[in-house]
C-alpha cells in the first residue's frame, strides 16, 4: 500500500503501523488523534510518518483507514471520514465490540457502508499510548473479521491481508456472535478484575492487603491495568450480553458460596477440578495452534 491512515496511534493502532512497516507493506503512514503530543511521540518513535491535524489531510490518498480509538468515538470518527471517503478506499476498525460499531458505521457512512469492514484483533497489553506499541503484538494472534452483507469479498480480503502481514490469524464471525463470545471470555474477566482491585483498594486496611498480594493476585488482576476509558466504553457498548454473562456468573458464585457455607468439600473440589481440567484443555489447544502456526499450518 502506498498510504494508510490510523485514527488512534496507541497500543493497537501503533502496533499495526509498526508491523506493516516492518513487513514492507506500506510506504506512508498518517496518524490522527486527540492529542498532538501523543501524535508527535508516535512520529518520534517511527510509528507514523505524518501527524495530521485534519481528517482530510490524513485520509487523502489512503488505501486503508484503521479506526483504533475507544469504541464510543467510532461514530464521530467515521462521520468525519465520510466526506473524504473516495471509491476504492477501505475503512476498518479494531473495536472490541461489533454490533454497536456496525450500527454507528451505518449511521455515519450511509450509502458508503460497503467500504467499512469491521474487525477486532485479539491482542493487547495493559499499557496504553504510543510507547506501548510493539512490532510483534499480533504475531500468532487471532483477528476476527465480522464482514457485512454489503462488503465486497475483495475488500474483506484486503483487510484480512493487512492483518496477516502483521502476523495475525484470520477468523470470521457475525457481529452478534462476536459480542456474545467476547462478553464471556474478555469483557466479563475485565469487569471482574477491575471490581476485585477496586474492592480491595476501598478497604480501610488496603495498604496491608496489597503488601501481601503476590503473583497469584498479580496474574489474576493484570488486565485491571488496562485503559479505564476503553473498558468503560466496551462494557456499555456490549452491556446486554455482558449483563447476561454477569448474571450467570453471579448464580455460579451463589452456588459456590452455598457449598462453602455447608463445608461441602466434595462439591467445592468438583468445581475446582472441572475448572482445572477445562483450563488445561484450553492451554493444550492454544499451544497446538501456536505450534501449527510456526510450522506453516492454517
Residue, then its C-alpha position, 0 to 999 in steps of 0.5 A: x500500500x502506498x498510504x494508510x491512515x490510523x485514527x488512534x496511534x496507541x497500543x493497537x493502532x501503533x502496533x499495526x503501523x509498526x508491523x506493516x512497516x516492518x513487513x514492507x507493506x506500506x510506504x506512508x503512514x498518517x496518524x490522527x488523534x486527540x492529542x498532538x503530543x501523543x501524535x508527535x511521540x508516535x512520529x518520534x518513535x517511527x510509528x507514523x510518518x505524518x501527524x495530521x491535524x485534519x481528517x482530510x489531510x490524513x485520509x487523502x490518498x489512503x488505501x486503508x483507514x484503521x479506526x483504533x480509538x475507544x469504541x464510543x468515538x467510532x461514530x464521530x470518527x467515521x462521520x468525519x471520514x465520510x466526506x473524504x471517503x473516495x471509491x476504492x478506499x477501505x475503512x476498518x476498525x479494531x473495536x472490541x465490540x461489533x454490533x454497536x460499531x456496525x450500527x454507528x458505521x451505518x449511521x455515519x457512512x450511509x450509502x458508503x457502508x460497503x467500504x467499512x469492514x469491521x474487525x477486532x484483533x485479539x491482542x493487547x497489553x495493559x499499557x496504553x499510548x504510543x510507547x506501548x506499541x510493539x512490532x510483534x503484538x499480533x504475531x500468532x494472534x487471532x483477528x476476527x473479521x465480522x464482514x457485512x452483507x454489503x462488503x465486497x469479498x475483495x475488500x474483506x480480503x484486503x483487510x484480512x491481508x493487512x492483518x496477516x502481514x502483521x502476523x495475525x490469524x484470520x477468523x470470521x464471525x457475525x457481529x452478534x456472535x462476536x459480542x456474545x463470545x467476547x462478553x464471556x471470555x474478555x469483557x466479563x474477566x475485565x469487569x471482574x478484575x477491575x471490581x476485585x482491585x477496586x474492592x480491595x483498594x476501598x478497604x480501610x486496611x488496603x495498604x496491608x492487603x496489597x503488601x501481601x498480594x503476590x503473583x497469584x493476585x498479580x496474574x489474576x488482576x493484570x488486565x485491571x491495568x488496562x485503559x479505564x476509558x476503553x473498558x468503560x466504553x466496551x462494557x456499555x457498548x456490549x452491556x446486554x450480553x455482558x449483563x447476561x454473562x454477569x448474571x450467570x456468573x453471579x448464580x455460579x458464585x451463589x452456588x459456590x458460596x452455598x457449598x462453602x457455607x455447608x463445608x461441602x468439600x466434595x462439591x467445592x473440589x468438583x468445581x475446582x477440578x472441572x475448572x482445572x481440567x477445562x483450563x488445561x484443555x484450553x492451554x493444550x489447544x492454544x499451544x497446538x495452534x501456536x505450534x501449527x502456526x510456526x510450522x506453516x499450518x492454517 
